[in-house]
Amino acid sequence: MNFLAIIPSRYGSTRFPGKSLALLGGKPIVERVYERVARVFEHVCVATDDDRIMSAVAGFGGVAVLTSQSHRSGTDRCREALAKMEAQTGLKFDVVVNVQGDEPFIAQSQLESIRGAFANEQTQIATLVKPFAPDTPFDALANPNSPKVVVDGEGRALYFSRSVIPYLRDVEPAAWASRHRFLKHIGLYAYRADVLAQITALPAGELEQCESLEQLRWLQAGFTIQTIESEEETIGIDTPADLERAEKFLAKLESEN
């Protein structure tokens, strides 16, 4: 199978404009994401809506495509980037991997795991989950910016929510994380190319609009999402404060290597 890894990278982030170009350890964040992804996938590109990011990617020798500023999500941006990359390379890609442009610590094992999910011909969409630690405070478990997911016996997603799911009846909230293995969603996706075309043509779903989680549109339309567990810790960068944390995390990693 031919895999295409796409890194959607908007310039106009609400909480941190231009974060893709912010320096982390002396390199733009988008470059650090690109380097990690290129260790696993032969074909990689940044999908952006801004000439400044295009220039930065060209500057470190990467591949970038310019996409519309009107996309609702990174998934929609991936669909346009796929079409442009197939036209530019003359290749037909079977699977698209959507790597968030603000995840400079995405692990090689995570990328390899999501690629491996497509050895199963039944896999339509794949994503990652990470168990919450048993000592996780309830406030962290209930954080709506950290979506949760419940799965069936084969690891297929049943539902994603910003609320804590499942609800533990007759258990004090402070004890929830120690009484049940809750799963946190990690926003790395991969889709078969034909499935990507179908899900980006869907209208916004009712559940998606309630929770502001696009994957609920796909579930509600009957698509299956295979989850893969990961124990790797990553640090997404949404704000300048996150960048400060990331600098400390990077310094720790470099001191250990």
Stockholm file with secondary structure:
# STOCKHOLM 1.0

chainA/1-257         MNFLAIIPSRYGSTRFPGKSLALLGGKPIVERVYERVARVFEHVCVATDDDRIMSAVAGFGGVAVLTSQSHRSGTDRCREALAKMEAQTGLKFDVVVNVQGDEPFIAQSQLESIRGAFANEQTQIATLVKPFAPDTPFDALANPNSPKVVVDGEGRALYFSRSVIPYLRDVEPAAWASRHRFLKHIGLYAYRADVLAQITALPAGELEQCESLEQLRWLQAGFTIQTIESEEETIGIDTPADLERAEKFLAKLESEN
#=GR chainA/1-257 SS CCEEEEEEECSCCSSSTTGGGSEETTEEHHHHHHHHHHTTCSSEEEEESCHHHHHHHHHTTCCEEECCSCCSSHHHHHHHHHHHHHHHHCCCCSEEEECCTTCTTCCHHHHHHHHHGGGSTTCSEEEEEEECCTTCCHHHHTCTTSCEEEECTTSBEEEEESSCSSCCTTSCGGGHHHHSCCEEEEEEEEEEHHHHHHHTTSCCCHHHHHHTCTHHHHHHTTCCEEEEECCCCCCCCCSHHHHHHHHHHHHHHHHHC
#=GC SS_cons         CCEEEEEEECSCCSSSTTGGGSEETTEEHHHHHHHHHHTTCSSEEEEESCHHHHHHHHHTTCCEEECCSCCSSHHHHHHHHHHHHHHHHCCCCSEEEECCTTCTTCCHHHHHHHHHGGGSTTCSEEEEEEECCTTCCHHHHTCTTSCEEEECTTSBEEEEESSCSSCCTTSCGGGHHHHSCCEEEEEEEEEEHHHHHHHTTSCCCHHHHHHTCTHHHHHHTTCCEEEEECCCCCCCCCSHHHHHHHHHHHHHHHHHC
//
